[in-house]
Amino acid sequence: MPRRPLVVGVVAGVAGLVLAMGGVALAAGPGSAGAGTLAATAGCGRAPTLTSGSHTISSGGQNRSYILRIPDNYDNNHPYRLIFGFHWNGGNSPDVLIVDNPVISTLAQAGALTAADETGLDTSASAPNLLGAGRLDGKAYGVPIGANTLALWYNKDLLGRAGVDVASIRDWPSLTAALAKVKGAGKKGITFSAIGTEEGSFQFLPWFWGSGAQLTALDSPRAVSALTLWKDWLTRGYAPNSVITNTQTTSWQEFAAGDYAFAENGTWQQANAEKLDFAYGIIPVPGSAGGTAPAPTGGEFVSVPVQRDTGRYDVSRKLVACLTNPDNLLTTDTTLSYVAPVAAVQQKQVAADPGLKVWVDAVNAAKGRTGDNLGTRYPRISEQLWTAVQGALSGAKSPQAALTAAQGAAAAAR
């Protein structure tokens, strides 16, 4: 799960923080950025007086330009979120952006990013599953610079005392059987984050996808089986009720205390793992019937914003090539605890640290949250998914009822 600012502008190698897209005010469909219920404002129901395109405004004694993009299917009776960004220092947008991968589709749909084929970016070396997080309508809008994902950390000492052979854990039934043994030995089973935010969806997705479910059908029998798995773990005492409010940080803290056999968490805990006072190991999240479940990818893309001066795209292409060349990728991804998006660099990472192989395998089995051409539909689907998880785990609804409501709300949202 990303831990850095969502968008960073890079100009001649110097990074600067921005909010969304420099010099651009982007009007997007509801649910396209963030979560929560939209409240209607005084403008709802009125005929629009602004149009898509370039506009000017006087600010600080100078004329400033900005770009407004209104959705093609704009409905003046429906509330929309506004994605707003300040102008860049000096008034010019950067040559490249470093963008959190789920945000790519939002910016691309708003017309703020150029497609890789327009600027000549070379995406051929990137793993297709990682590149998929930056695709919209068949076009790539950047190059991934690294990825992180989820797996199961386990306490070797605790499993040994409970008589659990971790090699026997290959699917949901064998994992549940291991949790039963741990509880029988007087210890705690598994901790994770099911909080009512994107973190909750992020952590649930390996189980959701591992069942074979699709985000376009939240109430499918396979989806219900995944939520039932989590609910049963709480009911049987294999997972604590604290998962309902746990973040990935607090669930790690529970694991680090030494009382839990397993924790679902990510590559970013590598440094913290070295501080544990017990032996640990890592296995992939298993699929319902075996194999490695697809986990969601975190990480960033290097993207090129739309420029009025198209001659700048040559500079952008060179900067992207520099940032994503194998030597620089190895240094960057090692520093950020990322798995590289390029097979040759992944091999170098594993050669330097064989313990990274499980993470390389997990990343290579992972998928982007906005993949399957969900694009800007993903945030509203995710909001309904984490709401369903909260409802089922709290006991407010059955897994089936919670997911049925989620599917209805996701389908009704635009």
C-alpha positions in Angstrom: 0.0 0.0 0.0 1.6 3.3 -1.0 3.0 5.4 1.8 4.2 8.4 -0.1 2.4 11.5 -1.5 0.2 10.5 -4.4 1.7 12.9 -7.0 5.2 14.3 -7.2 6.3 16.6 -9.9 9.9 16.3 -11.3 11.5 19.1 -13.2 15.1 18.6 -14.3 15.5 16.0 -11.5 14.2 18.2 -8.7 11.0 17.0 -7.0 8.2 19.1 -5.7 4.9 18.2 -4.0 1.6 19.0 -5.6 -2.0 18.1 -4.9 -3.3 16.7 -8.1 -2.3 18.1 -11.4 -0.3 21.4 -11.8 -2.3 24.3 -13.4 -5.3 22.0 -13.8 -8.7 22.0 -12.1 -10.2 18.6 -12.9 -13.9 17.9 -12.6 -14.4 14.2 -12.2 -17.3 11.8 -11.8 -18.5 11.0 -8.3 -16.3 8.6 -6.4 -13.3 9.2 -8.7 -11.1 10.5 -5.9 -11.5 9.5 -2.3 -14.5 8.3 -0.4 -17.5 9.5 1.4 -21.0 10.8 0.5 -21.2 13.8 -1.8 -23.2 16.8 -0.6 -25.0 18.9 -3.1 -23.9 22.5 -3.4 -25.7 25.7 -4.5 -24.7 25.1 -8.1 -26.6 21.8 -8.4 -29.6 22.1 -10.7 -28.3 25.2 -12.5 -27.3 25.5 -16.1 -23.4 25.3 -16.2 -21.7 28.5 -17.0 -18.2 27.0 -17.4 -17.0 24.9 -20.3 -14.1 22.5 -20.7 -10.9 24.1 -22.0 -8.3 26.8 -21.1 -9.3 29.8 -19.0 -7.5 32.7 -17.3 -7.9 34.2 -13.9 -6.2 37.2 -12.3 -4.1 36.3 -9.3 -1.4 38.3 -7.5 -1.5 41.0 -10.2 -0.8 38.4 -12.9 -3.0 36.6 -15.4 -2.8 32.9 -14.7 -4.1 30.1 -16.9 -5.9 27.0 -15.9 -7.6 24.1 -17.6 -11.0 22.8 -16.7 -12.3 19.4 -17.8 -16.0 18.6 -17.3 -17.1 15.0 -17.6 -18.6 14.2 -21.0 -21.7 12.9 -19.4 -22.1 15.8 -17.0 -25.5 16.0 -15.3 -26.2 19.3 -13.5 -28.6 17.6 -11.1 -25.9 15.2 -9.8 -23.1 16.2 -7.3 -19.5 15.6 -8.6 -16.2 15.7 -6.8 -13.7 18.4 -7.9 -10.1 17.4 -8.2 -8.1 20.6 -7.8 -4.4 21.4 -8.2 -2.3 24.5 -7.7 0.0 25.9 -10.4 3.6 24.8 -10.4 6.4 26.9 -8.9 7.3 29.3 -11.7 4.0 28.7 -13.4 5.0 25.7 -15.6 3.9 22.1 -15.3 6.7 19.5 -14.8 8.1 17.3 -17.5 7.2 14.1 -15.6 5.0 13.1 -12.7 5.4 10.2 -10.2 1.9 9.0 -9.5 0.4 6.4 -7.2 -0.9 3.7 -9.5 -4.6 3.8 -8.7 -4.7 7.6 -9.5 -3.4 7.1 -13.1 -6.8 6.3 -14.6 -8.4 9.3 -12.9 -5.8 11.7 -14.3 -5.8 10.0 -17.7 -9.6 10.1 -18.0 -9.5 13.8 -17.1 -7.2 14.5 -20.0 -4.2 15.4 -17.8 -1.8 12.7 -18.9 -0.4 11.7 -22.3 -0.5 8.1 -23.4 2.9 6.4 -23.7 2.5 5.9 -27.4 2.0 9.6 -27.9 5.3 10.5 -26.2 7.3 7.5 -27.2 7.7 6.0 -23.8 9.1 2.5 -23.9 7.0 0.2 -21.7 8.1 -3.1 -23.3 10.3 -4.2 -20.3 7.6 -3.7 -17.7 5.7 -6.7 -16.4 2.3 -6.7 -18.1 0.4 -7.2 -14.8 2.1 -4.1 -13.3 1.7 -2.1 -16.4 -2.0 -2.9 -16.3 -2.5 -0.6 -13.3 -1.6 2.3 -15.6 -3.8 1.4 -18.5 -7.1 2.9 -19.6 -9.0 1.9 -22.7 -6.1 -0.1 -23.9 -3.5 2.7 -23.6 -0.7 2.9 -21.1 -0.2 6.3 -19.3 3.2 5.8 -17.8 5.9 3.3 -16.8 5.9 1.6 -13.4 9.0 2.3 -11.2 8.3 -0.3 -8.6 5.6 -2.3 -6.8 4.7 -3.6 -3.4 2.0 -6.0 -2.4 0.7 -8.3 0.3 1.6 -11.7 1.7 1.3 -13.7 4.9 4.0 -13.1 7.5 4.2 -15.9 10.1 5.8 -16.6 13.4 8.0 -19.6 13.1 8.4 -20.2 16.8 4.7 -20.1 17.5 3.8 -22.4 14.6 6.4 -24.9 15.7 4.9 -25.0 19.2 1.4 -25.4 17.7 2.6 -28.3 15.5 1.9 -26.5 12.3 4.0 -27.3 9.2 3.8 -24.1 7.1 4.5 -26.2 4.0 1.1 -27.8 4.4 -0.7 -24.5 4.0 -1.7 -24.4 0.3 -5.4 -23.2 0.3 -8.1 -21.8 2.5 -9.0 -25.1 4.3 -5.4 -25.9 5.2 -4.9 -22.3 6.4 -8.0 -22.5 8.5 -6.9 -25.8 10.0 -3.6 -24.2 10.9 -5.4 -21.4 12.7 -7.4 -24.0 14.6 -4.3 -25.7 15.8 -2.8 -22.3 16.9 -5.9 -21.5 18.9 -5.9 -25.0 20.4 -2.3 -24.3 21.6 -3.5 -21.2 23.4 -2.2 -18.6 21.0 -3.8 -16.2 18.5 -4.4 -17.0 14.8 -4.2 -14.2 12.3 -4.4 -10.4 12.2 -5.1 -8.1 9.3 -6.7 -4.7 8.5 -10.4 -4.6 7.7 -10.8 -0.9 8.5 -13.5 1.1 6.6 -11.1 2.8 4.2 -9.1 1.9 1.1 -6.7 0.0 3.4 -9.6 -2.4 4.2 -10.3 -3.1 0.5 -6.6 -3.4 -0.2 -6.3 -6.2 2.4 -9.5 -8.0 1.5 -8.7 -8.1 -2.3 -6.3 -11.1 -2.1 -9.1 -13.2 -0.6 -11.8 -11.7 -2.9 -9.7 -12.3 -6.0 -8.4 -15.6 -4.6 -11.9 -16.9 -4.6 -12.2 -16.1 -8.3 -14.5 -13.2 -7.8 -14.6 -10.1 -10.0 -15.0 -6.4 -8.8 -17.9 -6.0 -11.3 -19.9 -8.6 -9.4 -19.5 -7.9 -5.7 -22.3 -10.2 -4.7 -21.3 -13.4 -6.6 -21.1 -16.7 -4.7 -17.3 -16.6 -4.9 -17.2 -13.1 -3.4 -19.6 -14.2 -0.6 -17.3 -17.2 0.1 -14.3 -14.8 0.7 -16.2 -12.6 3.1 -17.7 -15.6 4.8 -14.1 -16.9 5.4 -13.1 -13.7 7.2 -16.4 -13.6 9.2 -16.0 -17.3 10.2 -12.4 -16.5 11.5 -13.8 -13.8 13.8 -16.6 -16.0 14.9 -14.3 -18.9 15.8 -11.8 -16.6 17.5 -9.1 -17.2 14.9 -8.9 -13.5 14.2 -9.5 -10.6 16.7 -12.4 -8.2 16.5 -9.7 -5.4 16.4 -9.3 -6.1 12.7 -12.5 -4.0 12.1 -10.5 -0.9 13.1 -7.0 -2.1 12.5 -4.8 -0.2 10.0 -1.9 -2.1 8.4 0.3 -0.4 11.0 -1.7 -1.5 14.0 -2.2 -5.1 12.7 1.6 -5.3 12.3 2.1 -4.1 15.9 -0.2 -7.0 17.0 1.9 -9.4 15.1 5.2 -7.9 16.3 4.1 -8.5 19.9 4.6 -12.2 19.3 1.1 -13.6 20.1 -0.2 -14.0 16.5 0.8 -16.8 14.2 0.1 -14.9 11.0 -0.3 -11.3 9.8 -1.3 -10.1 6.3 1.0 -7.3 5.5 3.3 -5.9 2.9 6.8 -5.5 1.6 7.1 -2.2 3.4 7.5 -4.1 6.7 10.9 -5.5 5.8 12.8 -3.1 8.0 10.5 -3.6 10.9 10.7 -7.4 10.5 14.4 -7.3 11.2 13.6 -5.9 14.7 11.3 -8.8 15.6 12.5 -10.9 18.6 11.2 -14.1 17.0 12.0 -16.0 13.8 9.6 -15.2 11.0 8.8 -16.4 7.5 6.6 -15.2 4.6 4.3 -17.2 2.3 1.9 -16.0 -0.4 -1.7 -15.5 0.3 -3.3 -18.8 -0.8 -6.2 -19.0 -3.3 -9.4 -20.7 -2.1 -8.5 -23.9 -3.9 -4.7 -23.5 -4.0 -2.1 -21.6 -5.7 -1.1 -17.9 -5.1 -4.0 -15.5 -4.8 -3.6 -12.3 -6.9 -2.9 -9.5 -4.4 -3.3 -5.8 -5.3 -0.3 -3.8 -6.3 0.9 -0.6 -4.6 3.6 1.5 -6.1 4.1 4.4 -8.5 4.3 5.2 -12.2 6.4 7.8 -13.9 3.9 9.6 -16.2 4.0 12.6 -18.6 1.5 15.4 -18.1 -0.2 17.1 -21.1 2.0 20.0 -22.2 1.0 22.9 -24.4 4.5 22.9 -25.7 4.7 19.4 -27.2 8.4 19.9 -27.8 8.9 19.2 -24.1 7.9 15.6 -24.6 11.4 14.8 -25.9 12.7 16.0 -22.5 10.0 14.0 -20.7 11.0 10.8 -22.6 14.6 11.2 -21.6 13.8 11.8 -18.0 11.6 8.7 -17.9 14.3 6.7 -19.5 16.8 7.9 -16.9 14.5 7.1 -14.0 13.6 3.7 -15.2 16.9 2.4 -16.5 18.0 -0.9 -14.8 20.7 0.7 -12.6 18.5 3.5 -11.3 15.5 1.1 -10.8 17.7 -1.2 -8.7 18.8 1.6 -6.4 15.3 3.2 -6.2 13.4 0.0 -5.5 15.9 -1.3 -3.0 15.7 2.0 -1.1 11.8 2.0 -1.1 11.5 -1.8 -0.4 9.8 -2.2 -3.8 10.0 -5.1 -6.2 11.2 -3.9 -9.6 8.7 -4.0 -12.5 11.4 -5.5 -14.8 12.4 -9.2 -14.7 16.1 -8.5 -15.1 16.2 -6.1 -12.1 14.0 -8.5 -10.1 16.7 -11.2 -10.6 19.4 -8.8 -9.3 17.2 -8.1 -6.2 16.8 -11.8 -5.4 20.6 -12.4 -6.1 21.4 -9.7 -3.5 18.7 -10.9 -1.0 17.3 -14.4 -1.6 14.6 -13.6 1.0 12.9 -11.3 -1.6 12.0 -14.2 -3.9 8.6 -14.7 -2.1 7.9 -11.0 -2.7 8.9 -11.2 -6.4 6.6 -14.2 -6.8 3.8 -12.3 -5.1 4.2 -9.2 -7.2 4.3 -11.3 -10.4 1.0 -12.8 -9.4 -0.5 -9.5 -8.4 -2.9 -7.2 -10.3 -3.7 -3.5 -10.4 -6.8 -2.4 -8.5 -8.0 -0.3 -11.5 -7.2 -3.2 -13.9 -9.8 -5.0 -16.0 -10.5 -1.5 -17.4 -12.3 -0.4 -14.3 -10.4 2.9 -14.3 -12.3 5.6 -12.4 -15.0 3.2 -11.4 -12.7 1.5 -9.0 -12.9 4.0 -6.1 -16.7 3.8 -5.8 -16.6 0.0 -6.1 -13.9 -0.1 -3.4 -15.9 2.1 -1.1 -18.9 -0.3 -1.3 -16.6 -3.3 -0.8 -15.0 -2.0 2.4 -18.5 -1.0 3.6 -19.7 -4.6 3.0 -16.7 -6.0 4.9 -17.4 -3.7 7.8 -21.0 -4.7 7.9 -20.4 -8.4 7.8 -17.5 -8.5 10.3 -19.4 -6.2 12.8 -22.4 -8.6 12.6 -24.7 -5.9 11.2 -25.4 -7.9 8.1 -24.7 -11.4 6.8 -21.9 -11.6 4.2 -24.5 -12.2 1.4 -26.7 -9.3 2.5 -23.7 -7.0 2.9 -22.4 -7.8 -0.6 -25.8 -7.6 -2.2 -26.2 -4.1 -0.9 -22.7 -3.2 -2.0 -23.3 -4.4 -5.6 -26.6 -2.4 -5.7 -24.9 0.7 -4.5 -21.9 0.3 -6.8 -24.1 -0.3 -9.8 -26.3 2.8 -9.0 -23.3 5.1 -8.5 -22.0 7.0 -11.6 
